[in-house]
């Protein structure tokens, strides 16, 4: 038996007595031992627990930081892609301009900027390095493009009158036509055999306004005489414009003709309306561009799409590459002298 007495400091208060038998003492000793063992064990594992908590907090912070870094990288990559798309579009416009002007054009293709996808397996450091490389190459490509634009601006300023004679706009409103037959080899709707289509067939409602694609002089307006040429007679009512002796444009199957031979016209001026005269299966405008820039004195047909600057065709880069790589066109009807008109200096 163990007796514990608690004497208060105030003698007027009673003394408190606590009695513990052997069983209670043993229980107390056991509980105290367990408590001591728990405290000792806690002190032993505390450093490792603290280290683990610190490591987990550090790793969590690193994961958060990397997630934010990946998000920033994703935004930067998206901005690079947008700039790249804009750069490619401007490069294509520059290529079309240099082709239309007959200048030494920039190399077609991607311009040297990387376009590979960012692999999820790549480390953030590798992705950042790739993004930096793309940004650096994009900057160089933009500088080169700016140089080309500056050169074009200088050329345009020095040759303003010459540029006005380049057929560079659509002859019909862009929201009213459908391209039914492009330039090149096709199946003839009349003979069902393969033939060379020398221009564009732009389907549009009868009466749709046709405008001159550049400044020039009308050399022919009306129906070409059948005895002189069956091929040109088939075009029905036709308007032919000579643009500074460098280009000749032909507008066939017109419904009405609003100009006369010898008349000077400006770019965008109405010259006729769309019709279906001559050999025609539907209402459309046959639009043709010919030039003798490659072989002086011989006006050869060229794809009008590479000269039209106010409308974007599908796969324009392929059209430009094809136009620059191949200049041999065969099986086309030569222009009558009436279409060419009196050339300057002749």
C-alpha positions as CSV (number, residue, x, y, z in Angstrom):
1,X,0.0,0.0,0.0
2,X,1.3,3.5,-0.9
3,X,-0.1,6.6,0.8
4,X,0.2,10.1,-0.7
5,X,-0.7,13.1,1.4
6,X,-1.2,16.6,-0.1
7,X,-0.9,19.4,2.5
8,X,-2.2,22.7,1.4
9,X,-0.4,25.9,2.4
10,X,-3.4,27.1,4.1
11,X,-3.7,25.2,7.4
12,X,-7.4,25.8,7.5
13,X,-7.8,23.6,4.5
14,X,-7.9,19.8,5.0
15,X,-5.1,17.5,4.1
16,X,-5.9,15.2,1.1
17,X,-5.0,11.5,1.2
18,X,-4.6,9.1,-1.7
19,X,-4.1,5.4,-1.2
20,X,-2.7,3.1,-3.9
21,X,-2.6,-0.6,-3.7
22,X,0.0,-2.8,-5.5
23,X,-2.1,-3.3,-8.6
24,X,-2.7,0.4,-9.1
25,X,1.0,1.1,-8.6
26,X,2.0,-1.4,-11.2
27,X,-0.6,0.0,-13.6
28,X,0.8,3.5,-13.0
29,X,4.4,2.3,-13.5
30,X,3.4,0.6,-16.8
31,X,1.6,3.6,-18.1
32,X,4.5,5.8,-17.2
33,X,6.9,3.5,-18.9
34,X,4.8,3.5,-22.1
35,X,4.7,7.2,-22.0
36,X,8.4,7.5,-21.6
37,X,8.9,4.9,-24.4
38,X,6.7,7.0,-26.7
39,X,8.6,10.2,-25.9
40,X,11.9,8.5,-26.5
41,X,10.7,6.9,-29.8
42,X,9.3,10.2,-30.9
43,X,12.6,11.9,-30.3
44,X,14.3,9.2,-32.3
45,X,12.1,9.4,-35.4
46,X,11.6,13.2,-35.3
47,X,14.6,14.1,-37.4
48,X,13.6,11.7,-40.2
49,X,10.0,12.9,-40.1
50,X,11.1,16.5,-40.2
51,X,13.4,15.7,-43.1
52,X,10.6,13.9,-45.0
53,X,8.1,16.7,-44.4
54,X,10.7,19.2,-45.6
55,X,11.4,17.1,-48.7
56,X,7.8,16.7,-49.5
57,X,7.2,20.4,-49.2
58,X,10.3,21.1,-51.3
59,X,9.1,18.6,-54.0
60,X,5.6,20.1,-53.9
61,X,7.0,23.5,-54.4
62,X,9.2,22.3,-57.3
63,X,6.3,20.6,-58.9
64,X,4.3,23.8,-58.6
65,X,7.1,25.8,-60.0
66,X,7.6,23.4,-62.9
67,X,3.9,23.4,-63.7
68,X,4.0,27.2,-63.8
69,X,7.1,27.0,-66.0
70,X,5.5,24.6,-68.4
71,X,2.5,26.9,-68.6
72,X,4.7,29.8,-69.4
73,X,6.6,27.7,-72.0
74,X,3.3,26.6,-73.5
75,X,2.2,30.2,-73.9
76,X,5.6,31.2,-75.4
77,X,5.4,28.3,-77.8
78,X,1.9,29.2,-78.9
79,X,3.1,32.8,-79.5
80,X,6.0,31.5,-81.6
81,X,3.6,29.4,-83.6
82,X,1.3,32.4,-84.2
83,X,4.2,34.5,-85.2
84,X,5.4,31.7,-87.5
85,X,2.1,31.4,-89.2
86,X,2.0,35.2,-89.7
87,X,5.6,35.1,-91.0
88,X,4.7,32.3,-93.5
89,X,1.7,34.3,-94.7
90,X,3.8,37.4,-95.2
91,X,6.6,35.4,-96.9
92,X,4.0,34.0,-99.3
93,X,2.7,37.5,-100.1
94,X,6.3,38.7,-100.7
95,X,6.9,35.7,-103.0
96,X,3.7,36.5,-105.0
97,X,4.8,40.2,-105.3
98,X,8.3,39.4,-106.5
99,X,6.9,36.9,-109.0
100,X,4.3,39.4,-110.3
101,X,7.0,42.1,-110.6
102,X,9.4,39.7,-112.3
103,X,12.1,40.1,-109.7
104,X,14.4,37.6,-108.1
105,X,12.1,36.2,-105.4
106,X,12.8,34.8,-102.0
107,X,13.3,31.1,-101.6
108,X,10.0,29.4,-101.1
109,X,9.6,27.0,-98.2
110,X,9.6,27.2,-94.5
111,X,12.2,29.9,-93.9
112,X,14.4,27.9,-91.5
113,X,12.3,28.1,-88.3
114,X,11.8,24.9,-86.4
115,X,8.3,23.5,-86.3
116,X,8.7,20.2,-84.4
117,X,6.3,19.3,-81.6
118,X,7.5,19.5,-78.0
119,X,7.7,16.0,-76.6
120,X,6.2,15.4,-73.2
121,X,9.2,13.2,-72.4
122,X,11.7,16.1,-73.0
123,X,12.9,17.9,-69.9
124,X,11.9,21.4,-69.2
125,X,15.5,22.5,-69.9
126,X,15.4,20.8,-73.3
127,X,12.0,22.4,-74.1
128,X,13.2,25.8,-73.1
129,X,16.3,25.4,-75.2
130,X,14.2,24.4,-78.2
131,X,11.9,27.3,-77.7
132,X,14.9,29.7,-77.4
133,X,16.3,28.2,-80.6
134,X,13.0,28.7,-82.5
135,X,12.7,32.2,-81.2
136,X,16.2,33.1,-82.4
137,X,15.6,31.6,-85.8
138,X,12.2,33.3,-86.1
139,X,13.9,36.6,-85.3
140,X,16.4,36.0,-88.1
141,X,13.7,35.0,-90.6
142,X,11.7,38.2,-89.7
143,X,14.7,40.3,-90.3
144,X,15.3,38.8,-93.7
145,X,11.6,39.2,-94.5
146,X,11.8,42.9,-93.5
147,X,14.8,43.3,-95.8
148,X,12.7,41.8,-98.7
149,X,9.8,44.1,-97.9
150,X,12.0,47.1,-97.8
151,X,13.4,46.1,-101.2
152,X,9.9,45.7,-102.6
153,X,8.9,49.1,-101.2
154,X,11.9,50.7,-102.9
155,X,11.0,49.0,-106.2
156,X,7.4,50.0,-106.0
157,X,8.3,53.6,-105.3
158,X,10.6,53.7,-108.3
159,X,8.2,51.8,-110.6
160,X,4.8,53.0,-109.6
161,X,3.5,53.4,-113.2
162,X,4.9,50.0,-114.2
163,X,3.1,48.3,-111.3
164,X,-0.2,49.8,-112.3
165,X,0.1,47.7,-115.5
166,X,0.5,44.4,-113.7
167,X,-2.9,42.4,-113.6
168,X,-3.0,41.9,-109.9
169,X,-6.7,42.0,-108.9
170,X,-9.7,39.7,-109.4
171,X,-11.8,40.6,-112.5
172,X,-15.0,39.7,-110.6
173,X,-16.2,40.2,-107.0
174,X,-14.6,37.7,-104.7
175,X,-17.9,36.8,-103.0
176,X,-19.7,36.0,-106.3
177,X,-17.5,33.5,-108.2
178,X,-16.6,29.9,-108.0
179,X,-13.4,28.5,-109.6
180,X,-14.8,25.8,-111.9
181,X,-11.7,25.2,-114.1
182,X,-8.2,26.1,-113.0
183,X,-5.1,26.8,-115.2
184,X,-3.5,23.7,-116.6
185,X,-4.4,20.2,-117.9
186,X,-8.0,19.3,-117.7
187,X,-10.8,17.3,-119.3
188,X,-12.5,19.3,-121.9
189,X,-16.3,19.6,-121.3
190,X,-16.9,19.5,-125.0
191,X,-14.4,16.8,-126.4
192,X,-14.1,14.9,-123.1
193,X,-10.4,14.6,-123.9
194,X,-7.4,16.0,-122.0
195,X,-6.5,19.5,-123.1
196,X,-4.5,22.5,-121.8
197,X,-6.7,25.2,-120.2
198,X,-5.0,28.5,-120.7
199,X,-6.7,30.5,-117.9
200,X,-9.3,30.4,-115.2
201,X,-13.0,29.7,-115.5
202,X,-14.8,31.8,-112.8
203,X,-18.5,30.9,-112.6
204,X,-20.7,33.8,-111.6
205,X,-24.3,34.9,-112.3
206,X,-25.1,36.5,-115.6
207,X,-24.7,40.2,-115.4
208,X,-21.9,40.1,-112.7
209,X,-19.6,43.1,-113.2
210,X,-16.2,42.4,-114.8
211,X,-13.4,44.9,-114.1
212,X,-10.0,45.5,-115.6
213,X,-7.3,43.8,-113.5
214,X,-4.8,46.5,-114.3
215,X,-4.3,49.8,-116.2
216,X,-4.1,49.3,-119.9
217,X,-5.5,49.9,-123.4
218,X,-8.4,47.9,-124.8
219,X,-7.1,46.2,-128.0
220,X,-10.2,44.2,-128.8
221,X,-13.9,44.3,-127.7
222,X,-16.6,42.1,-129.3
223,X,-16.9,38.8,-131.1
224,X,-13.8,37.6,-133.0
225,X,-14.6,36.8,-136.6
226,X,-15.2,33.1,-137.3
227,X,-13.3,33.1,-140.6
228,X,-10.2,34.4,-139.0
229,X,-10.1,31.9,-136.0
230,X,-12.5,29.3,-134.8
231,X,-10.7,29.0,-131.5
232,X,-11.1,32.6,-130.6
233,X,-14.6,32.9,-132.0
234,X,-15.6,30.2,-129.5
235,X,-14.9,32.7,-126.6
236,X,-18.0,34.7,-127.6
237,X,-18.0,38.3,-126.6
238,X,-14.4,39.0,-125.5
239,X,-12.5,41.9,-124.2
240,X,-8.7,42.1,-124.6
241,X,-6.5,44.6,-122.7
242,X,-2.8,45.4,-123.4
243,X,-1.0,46.3,-120.1
244,X,2.1,48.3,-121.0
245,X,3.2,45.7,-123.6
246,X,4.2,43.4,-120.8
247,X,0.9,41.7,-120.1
248,X,-2.3,41.0,-122.1
249,X,-5.5,40.0,-120.3
250,X,-8.4,38.2,-122.0
251,X,-12.0,38.2,-120.7
252,X,-14.2,35.7,-122.5
253,X,-17.8,34.6,-122.7
254,X,-19.0,38.1,-121.6
255,X,-22.7,38.9,-121.8
256,X,-22.3,42.6,-122.5
257,X,-19.2,44.6,-123.4
258,X,-18.8,48.1,-121.9
259,X,-15.6,49.3,-123.6
260,X,-14.3,49.8,-127.1
261,X,-11.0,49.1,-128.9
262,X,-8.5,51.9,-128.3
263,X,-10.1,52.9,-125.0
264,X,-7.8,53.5,-122.0
265,X,-9.0,51.8,-118.8
266,X,-7.8,51.9,-115.2
267,X,-7.5,49.0,-112.7
268,X,-10.9,48.2,-111.3
269,X,-12.9,49.9,-114.0
270,X,-15.9,48.0,-115.3
271,X,-15.4,46.6,-118.8
272,X,-18.0,43.9,-119.3
273,X,-20.5,41.6,-117.5
274,X,-20.4,37.8,-117.0
275,X,-22.3,35.8,-119.5
276,X,-22.3,32.5,-121.4
277,X,-21.7,33.5,-125.0
278,X,-19.7,31.3,-127.4
279,X,-18.9,27.8,-126.5
280,X,-20.0,27.8,-122.8
281,X,-21.7,25.2,-120.7
282,X,-22.7,27.7,-117.9
283,X,-22.5,31.4,-117.0
284,X,-18.8,32.1,-116.3
285,X,-15.8,34.4,-117.1
286,X,-12.8,32.9,-118.9
287,X,-9.9,35.0,-117.5
288,X,-6.5,34.7,-119.1
289,X,-3.1,36.4,-118.6
290,X,-0.4,36.3,-121.2
291,X,3.1,37.7,-121.1
292,X,6.2,37.8,-123.2
293,X,8.6,38.3,-120.3
294,X,10.2,34.9,-120.9
295,X,10.2,34.9,-124.7
296,X,9.9,38.5,-126.2
297,X,7.4,38.7,-128.9
298,X,5.6,35.5,-127.9
299,X,2.8,36.0,-125.4
300,X,2.5,32.8,-123.4
301,X,-0.2,32.0,-121.0
302,X,0.6,32.0,-117.3
303,X,-1.5,31.0,-114.3
304,X,-3.5,34.1,-113.3
305,X,-3.6,32.9,-109.7
306,X,0.0,33.8,-109.0
307,X,-0.6,37.4,-110.1
308,X,-3.9,38.0,-108.2
309,X,-2.9,39.7,-104.9
310,X,-6.3,40.5,-103.5
311,X,-7.5,36.9,-103.1
312,X,-6.0,33.9,-101.3
313,X,-6.1,30.6,-103.2
314,X,-5.6,27.2,-101.7
315,X,-2.1,25.9,-101.8
316,X,-0.6,29.1,-103.2
317,X,3.0,28.1,-102.3
318,X,2.7,25.1,-104.6
319,X,1.4,27.3,-107.4
320,X,4.4,29.6,-107.0
321,X,6.9,26.8,-107.0
322,X,5.2,25.3,-110.1
323,X,5.2,28.7,-111.8
324,X,8.9,29.2,-111.1
325,X,10.1,25.7,-112.0
326,X,8.2,25.2,-115.3
327,X,7.9,27.8,-118.0
328,X,7.1,25.5,-120.9
329,X,3.6,25.7,-122.1
330,X,2.5,23.9,-125.2
331,X,-0.6,23.6,-127.4
332,X,-1.9,27.1,-126.8
333,X,-3.4,29.3,-129.5
334,X,-1.2,32.3,-130.4
335,X,-2.7,35.7,-130.0
336,X,-4.1,37.4,-133.1
337,X,-2.4,40.7,-133.9
338,X,-5.7,42.4,-133.2
339,X,-5.4,41.3,-129.6
340,X,-1.8,42.5,-129.2
341,X,-2.5,45.9,-130.7
342,X,0.1,48.5,-131.6
343,X,3.0,48.1,-129.2
344,X,4.8,51.2,-128.0
345,X,7.9,52.0,-130.1
346,X,6.6,50.0,-133.0
